[in-house]
Amino acid sequence: MIDTLAGSLGLNSYDPGFWMPLLCFTVFLGVSIAGAVLDGFDLGVGMLMPFATEEQRARMFTFLGPWRDMNVLWIFFGCAILLSAFPKAWAYVSGALYLPLMLLAAGTLLRGVAYEFRLRALAAGRSVFATAFAIGSLLTAFGQGLVLGRIAVNFGTEPGSQLFAVFIALCTVAAFMLLGGTWLLMRVEDDLQLQARGWVRRASRLTAAGVVAVSVALGMVNGGVFFKWTETTRLPMLLIGWFALLAMFVLIELVVRKVQRVRILIWLPFILTVLVVLSVIAGLVFSIFPFFVLDELTIWESVTGLGTTRLLVVAFALFLVALPLVTLWYYRDMLGKERKAKDVSFMKRVD
């Protein structure tokens, strides 16, 4: 398969002009996945804060504290890789998706400022910055959803395509809320868990609608994608994937309903939600590959020259070794239970 793809481009699979852009794309894809999951639960928790009480909101901010600095870096990593490794794709995407990218940038900036200001604000002013943090999270998630919606309709500008992109943006907001809600569900055991159970059940239904809508749009708008899906050798795998997604959403609903009785499975909704996110990304990449911009630019047409790409490959070689280790260490307590004051031991002063 790799040799066939390389041959269609007039290259050999061992040619640096073939595998170096592919390696850069793999790194970009990995950073995008990390951002969707690791920054995703942060976005979800932020958007759920307006529905929580003041005491619950303070705890939710505390939950996010250990990972805030790392979470905000994923978007910048992704943009930096796209701009440096695939400048032609960046030029096309930034022009076609100007408004969504501006919403994403504004939301990211507002989130960071609001979080830092809330840490230093007086008690009376914290609610203002908490609201700003929620709005920033909403703008960031909505911007990402608009990007996904526009890609699904192949950057169509018709009113129907624009409305569809807005619907997908709302479903993306629900998906991040689902990710944040299942993460909270796993971490707490009191009234906040009961709240999270309701948030998860409502968000999962809109998320499922969005997954179906994106898939239908990709197949209906793009004839090549529909052909790729319905090819005889691939259709069974496609059907298995659809049934697996359906089973994931059903399991999330069942476990959330029994969350008070089956504590050992409390982590399962979060893991299933992560699998749903990974499945959507994998399906999107499978559908448009080898294009970076469907029917416009392939991965290899998006680079400018091998000189720049060669420097990036050297940097990414170090990046691929260091970043996974740093990420595993940084997020090592992400799946753990909430640590309360009585769980923390303090050293007593010895005179």
N, C-alpha and C positions, 0 to 999 in steps of 0.2 A: 504493500500500500504506500509506504514512504517512497520507495523507488519510483512508483507510478506517478505520485504527486511531483516528485523532483523532475521526472522526465517531462511532465506536462509543462513545466516552467523552463525547460531547456537546460536543466542543471543536473548534476550528480548529487546523490544523497550525502556524499562526503564533502561536497563543495562548501566552503565557508559561507558563500553567498546564499546557500540554502539553509543550513542549520543555525547560523548565528541569528538571523531574524526570528527563526522559530524559537530559539532559546529565550530571546528578549520577550516574545509574546507569552511564553510560559511563565516567565517571572511576572509580567504584567497581570496575567490571569491569576497567579497565586496571590499577589497583593490585593487584587480586586475581591477574591474570595475571603481573604482575611478581613478586609474592610467590611464586607457585607455581614459577616458573622460577628466579629469582635467589636466593631463600631456599631453594628446593628442592635445588639442588646442595649447599648448605651443610648442610642436613639429611641428605642422602644420605651425604656424606663423614663426617659425625659418626657416623652409625649403622654405617658400615663400619669405624670405627677399632678396635673390639674384635677384628676378624678380621685386623688388621695386626700386624706386629712393632713393637717399641718404636721402632726407628729410622724405620720407615715412618710410624708414628703422629706422630712429631715433625715429619716433612716435611709430613704432611697438615694439621697445625695451622698450619704456616708458609704453606701454600697459601691457607688461609682468611683469614689475617690482613688482607690489604688490603681485604677486603669485609665483614668481620664487622659493623662499625658500621652500614653501610648495610643489610645483610641483615635485621637484627633490626627495622628500622623499618617494613617492608612490612606486617606483621601489625597494628601499631599504626595505620598509615595507614588500612588497610581498616576496622578497628573504629571509628576516629574518624569516617570518612565515613559508615559505616552508622548510627552513633548520631546524628550531627548531621543528616544529610540524610533518613534514613528511620527515624525513631524508632518508628513503629508496627511496622515489620518487625523492628527490633531487639528490641522488647518480646516479639514472638511467638517469634523465633528464640532469644533468650536463655532463655526459659522452656522451650521444647521441646528445646533442645540444651544444657541446663545442664552435664551431665557432660562432653560433648566439649569445650565451651569452657573448662571448668576444667582439663581435661587439657592443652589447648593453652596456656593461660596459665601453668600450673605448669611445663610443659616449656620454654617460652620463657624464663621467669625462671631456671630451673636452668641452661640452656645459657649464658646471659649471665654468670651468677655463676661457673660452672665454668671458662669460658674465661678470664675475667679473673684468677681465682685461680691457674689453672695458669701463667699468664705470670709470676707473682710467687712461685710455690712453689719450694721446694728440690727437687733432682732426685728425692729419695726419695718425695716426696709428689705428684709430677706424675701418676703413674698413677691415683691416686684421683680427681683432678679430670678426667682424661681419661675415666674411666668415668662420672663424673657428667655430662660433656658428652654422651656417647653416650646415656645414659638420658634426658637432657633432649631430645635430638633425636628419640629414639623416641617419647616422650610427645607432642611437638608433631606429629609426622607421624601418629601413631595418632589423636590428637584430630581432625586435619583429615580423616582417613579416615572416622571415625565421623560427622562432619558430612555428608560426601558420601553415605555409606550411608543415613543417616536421610532425607536429601532424596530419594534414589532410591526409597525405599518410602513416600514422602509422610508422613514422621514417624509411621509406624505403631509401636504399642507392643506388638504381639503378640510372643511368644517367637521365632517364626520371623523376624520383621522385625529383632529385636534381634540374633539370630545372624547374619543377613545383613549387618547393619551392621558387626559385628565382622570378618566375612570381608573386606568392602570395606576396612576399616581396615588389615588385614594386606596387602592388595593395594596400598594407597596407600603403606604403608611400603616395599614392594618397588619401587614406581614412583619414589620419592625415592632409594632406593638405586641404581636404574638410572640416574637423572639424575646422581648423584654419581659412580657408577662410570664412566660414559661421559666425564664431565668429567676424571676422573683419567687415563683411558685416553688422552685427547688431550694431556695435559700432560706425561706422563713417558714414559721409554723403557727402563726397566730391570726389576728384579724386581717393583716395584710395579705396572708395567703388566701383567705376567703375572698378578698377583693380581687386578687390576681386570678383566681379561678373564674370569676365572672368576666374579667377582661379577656382571658384566653379564649373562652367559649365564643364570645362575640367576634373577636378578631380572626379566629380560625375560619369562620364561614366566609368572610369577605376576602381573606387570603386565598381560599380555595377558588372563589369566583375569579379572582385575578389570574391565577395559574391557568385556568381553563381559557380565559379570554386571550391571554398572550399566545397560548398555543394555537388557538383557532385563527387568530389574526396572522401569525407567522405563516401558517399553511395557506390561508386564503389570499393574502396579498402577494406572496412570493411563490410563483409556480415552481421554481427550482427547489425551494424548501419542501413543498408538498411532494414533489417527485422523490426527493431524498428520503422522506419519511415513509412513503408507501411502496418503496422498492421491495420486492419479494423477500430478499434476505434480511431486510431491516425491520419490516412490519411486525414480526413477532416480538422483537425486542422493544419496539415502541409500545405495543399493547401491554407487555409486562411492566414497562415503566409507568404507564397510566394506572394500572391496577395497584402498583406499589404506592404511588402517590395517594390514591384513594384510600388505601389501607392506612397510610400514615395519618391522614386527617381523621379517619374514624377512630384510630387508636388514641390520638390526642384527645378527642371528645370523651372517649370511654374512661381514660385514666383520670382526666380532670373531674369527671363526675364522681369517681371513687377515691379522690385524692386523700380524703380523711381516713379511709379504711386501708388503703394500700400504700403505706408510706415508703415501702422499699422501692416502688416504681416512680417516685416523685421526680426523678431525674429524666424519665422517659419522654415527657412532652417536649422538653428543651432539645434533647438529642434528635427527636423526630422533626422538630422545626428546623434545626440545622440541616438535616438531610433533605428537607423540602427545598430550602434555599440552595443547597448544592445541586439538587436535581434540576432546578430552574436554570441555574447558570450553565450546567453541563448541557442541557437541552438547547440553550441559546447558542453556545459555542459550536455544538455539533451542527446546528442548523445553518449557520453562516460560514463556517470554516470551508475553504481557506481564505475567505474574505475577512478583511478588517471592517470595511464598510461594504455591506452587501451589494453586489453587482457594480461596485465602483472601484474599490481598492483592495487588492489582496494584501496579505501580511508582507510579502516581499516587495510589493509596489509602494508600500507606505514608508519604507526607509529611504534615506537620501544617499548614503554611500557606505561602503564597507569599512572605510577608515574610522568613522565615528562609531559604527556598530561594533568594530573590533575592540575599541576602548571600553565600550559599555559592557561587552561580554566579560572582559577582565574584571571590571568592577562588580558585575553580577555574580561572578564566581565566588568572590569574597562575601558578597551579599547573601548568597544562597547557603553558605556555611554558617555565618554569624546570626542572621535574622531568625531562623527557626529556633536556635538555642536560646536567644534572647527572649523570643516570644513565649516559649515553653516556660522559661523561668519567670517571666513577668506575669503570666496568666495562670500560674500554678495553683492559686487558691480560688480561681474563678468559679468552680463548681462546688465549693464548700458551703457549709451552713453559715448563717449570720453569726458573727462573734459578738456576744454581749459583754457587758462590763464584768459580770461575775466570771466569765470565761478567761479573762485576761489577768495574768499574775503580775503584780508590781513588786519591785524590790523595795524592801523596807530600809530606811536609813538606820545605820548603826553608828551610835555616838561613842 
